[in-house]
């Protein structure tokens, strides 16, 4: 298998404060990986570093075989277009329809393909988007079971529905990798379980690699092939989820 994400001995500091300390791992195509750890362990910082939203101090990070620290801005944009990102806060545009928010997922790849501001503007709303983009967005909504809410305003949705729309928007991007930072943290337990199950299932069906961070150890084990635990900026566990001692893990990290 080919590694699509590689981190080699990366460290990251804010001034004199070390956040990441010698973190190394690789993610293969089609693999799903969960990150656990207490607040301040470095999970969110690691995710931001993988996308070069934060600079690393030392080490190397490669996405799809390209060392991201050395990429020019245009090269970095084209690489990021292959990554769908889902955050705890869903970042939907409240006054726009659900369908328009999902259409936004095509913005990155579309402007990379056509290199035009005009092509980006047409994707701001489902009304001005082309029929192919609208049809694709509806397909993505159907996959998250929200096609019947396509024309509802995003600010009328529940938390679980909003996160499903965020997932549909990420799928609209046709990513090779999805990175999610605590995607179920703002949801109630039932909605969180449903969203994580759907998330995992859709990624497997599409052959999309997945990295997600979570405080929920059951989610980390149930919805990933592999789990990494972080403590004080270091990787303390890296193992297949099938070999995890759940009781010991909860005692250490819950």
Order of alpha helices (4+ residues) and beta strands (2+ residues): beta-beta-beta-alpha-beta-beta-alpha-beta-alpha-alpha-alpha-alpha-alpha-beta-alpha-beta-alpha-beta-beta-alpha
